[in-house]
């Protein structure tokens, strides 16, 4: 069972702005999400403007995404560095 992952323009721009080693780390996490988008440290976001989305922890970064189970698609909305304002 394979899932199609797509990055939004914002997420692609955020990924390009990361250091090369972090880009590789995020790329590996996205490859894992293609196999199973709920594997690893994944939790729903319960408040703020991102409410209803999922987040996957990858080191100091968070991949913010949503899942469409019928189409087996993962839409990655953002890749954010974890700080006090990440989920606001």
C-alpha positions as CSV (number, residue, x, y, z in Angstrom):
1,X,0.0,0.0,0.0
2,X,1.7,3.2,-1.2
3,X,0.7,6.8,-0.5
4,X,1.4,9.7,-2.8
5,X,3.0,12.6,-0.9
6,X,2.9,16.1,-2.3
7,X,4.5,19.3,-0.9
8,X,2.8,22.7,-1.1
9,X,4.7,25.6,-2.5
10,X,5.2,26.9,1.0
11,X,6.6,23.5,2.2
12,X,8.9,23.2,-0.8
13,X,10.3,26.7,-0.1
14,X,10.7,25.9,3.6
15,X,12.5,22.7,2.7
16,X,14.9,24.4,0.3
17,X,15.8,26.9,3.1
18,X,17.0,24.2,5.5
19,X,20.6,23.0,5.8
20,X,21.5,20.0,3.5
21,X,21.7,17.5,6.4
22,X,18.2,18.5,7.6
23,X,16.8,18.4,4.0
24,X,18.0,14.7,3.8
25,X,16.5,14.0,7.2
26,X,13.1,15.4,6.1
27,X,13.3,13.6,2.8
28,X,13.7,10.3,4.6
29,X,10.7,11.1,6.8
30,X,8.6,11.9,3.7
31,X,9.7,8.5,2.1
32,X,8.5,6.8,5.3
33,X,5.2,8.6,5.1
34,X,4.7,7.2,1.6
35,X,4.7,3.8,3.2
36,X,2.6,4.7,6.2
37,X,1.7,8.3,7.0
38,X,0.8,7.5,10.7
39,X,4.1,5.8,11.5
40,X,6.5,7.5,14.0
41,X,5.9,10.4,16.3
42,X,2.6,11.6,14.7
43,X,-0.1,13.5,16.6
44,X,-3.1,15.5,15.6
45,X,-2.9,19.3,16.1
46,X,-5.7,20.2,18.5
47,X,-5.7,24.0,18.5
48,X,-4.6,27.1,16.6
49,X,-4.9,27.8,12.9
50,X,-3.5,24.3,12.0
51,X,-6.2,22.5,14.0
52,X,-7.3,19.2,12.4
53,X,-4.0,18.6,10.7
54,X,-1.4,16.1,11.7
55,X,2.2,16.8,12.7
56,X,5.2,14.5,12.5
57,X,8.2,15.2,14.6
58,X,11.6,15.0,12.7
59,X,14.3,16.2,15.1
60,X,13.8,19.9,15.8
61,X,11.4,20.2,12.8
62,X,7.7,19.4,12.4
63,X,6.0,18.3,9.2
64,X,2.5,19.6,9.1
65,X,0.2,17.5,6.8
66,X,-3.2,16.1,6.1
67,X,-4.2,12.7,4.9
68,X,-6.9,11.7,2.3
69,X,-7.4,8.0,2.9
70,X,-9.7,7.5,0.0
71,X,-7.2,8.8,-2.5
72,X,-4.3,7.5,-0.5
73,X,-2.7,11.0,-0.6
74,X,-0.6,12.9,1.9
75,X,-0.6,16.7,1.4
76,X,2.3,18.4,3.2
77,X,1.4,22.0,4.1
78,X,4.5,23.1,6.0
79,X,7.9,22.2,7.4
80,X,8.5,24.2,10.5
81,X,11.2,24.5,13.1
82,X,9.8,23.8,16.5
83,X,9.5,26.8,18.8
84,X,6.8,28.5,20.9
85,X,5.0,29.9,17.9
86,X,5.0,26.8,15.6
87,X,1.3,25.8,16.2
88,X,-0.2,29.3,16.5
